[in-house]
Amino acid sequence: MHPLRADEISRIIEMAWEDRTPFDAIKKLFGLDESAVIKLMRGHLRRRAFCNWRQRVSDRKTKHVAKRSDQVIRAYCPTQYKP
């Protein structure tokens, strides 16, 4: 795994905050599993922001593909990815 560039870190943080982007999508794009994303977020967010994020995503069904409804067929909004 190569060191992440600043723009990649920014995108991972953005994806991690998004309610409907699962950790599996981050892993597919950047190779970081959920624990690596948590470590990245802890290192790049202020403490309070990190605590708010953890509270927000903990046990959220949309952040874990295995907990999602089978009717959800995509991981992101079609307009979410920026050029």
N, C-alpha and C positions, 0 to 999 in steps of 0.2 A: 504494500500500500504506500503510495507516494504521500508526502506531506501535503496537507490541504492548503490551497490558496485562500486568500482573504475572501474572494468572491464565493468560493465553494462553502466556506464556513458560514458566510452570511446566508446563503441559500439553504443550508441545512437548518440553521436557526429558524429561518422563515417557515420551512416545511414542518419543523417540529412544533411550531406555534399553531399551525393550521389544524383545525379540528378534523377535517376529513382526510388528511394525508397520513396513511399508516406508517409505522416504523419500517415495515417491509419495503415500502417505496423508497425510503431513504437508503436502506441497505442495498437495494437493487441499483440505485443511481451512484451511491458513494462508497458502498462497501462497509458501512458502519451499522452494527446491530444496535438494538435498543440500549444496551448498557454503555456502548461507546457514545451514543447520542447524549445520554444522560451526563456522561463525563464531560463531553464537549460543552453542553449547556451550562454545567456547573462552572466550568473554567472561563466561559465567555459572557455570562450574565452576572449582573449584580445579585447579591444574595437574595434579596426580596423578590426580584424578578424570577430567579430560579425557583424559589419556593412557590410562587404563584403558578408558574408553569407546571411544576410537579403535581400540585394539587389539581390543576386543570386536566392533565392527561392521565392521572392515575385511574386505572380501571375504566377508562373511556373506551367504549366499544369501537368507535370509529378509528382509534389509533392502533388497533390490533386486528389484523385480518381474520384471525381465528375466532374472534368474538363478533365479527360483523354478520349481518344478515346475508343470506345467499342472494338476496335481491340487489345488493349493491355490487354493480359490475365494473366500476371504475374507482380508482384511488384518488382522483383529483378532478378539479373543475377544468374543462377544456381551455379556459383562458388563463389558468394559473401560471403556466410557465412563461417566463419572460425571455425575449431574445437576447 
